[in-house]
Amino acid sequence: MGRETTLFKSEEKMSSASGAAILRKLADKIESGKVVLVHGNKKVTLKIPQNVEVEIKAEKEEGKKRTKKKLEGEIEWLVGGH
């Protein structure tokens, strides 16, 4: 594998309804083929091809005092690929 570079990252606490609304909006942008991510003065534009690889993962992290669950979605594609 090659070197991985983070192009954009945003993390904030919100209601599950607000999180779902963001994911719906993001899904529409992915379907349109162009996603623009903006946070403060940082802006990243991604061109999404018609064919992508989608990974959905659920995790549970058990600590001494609390248990945390996580739901992750990942969309991957080759640049210049089909």
Buried (B, 14 or more C-beta within 10 A) or exposed (E): EEEEEEEEEEEEEEEEEEEEEEEEEBEEBBEEEEBEBEEEEEEEEBEBEEEEEEEEEEEEEEEEEEEEEEEEEEBEBEEEEE
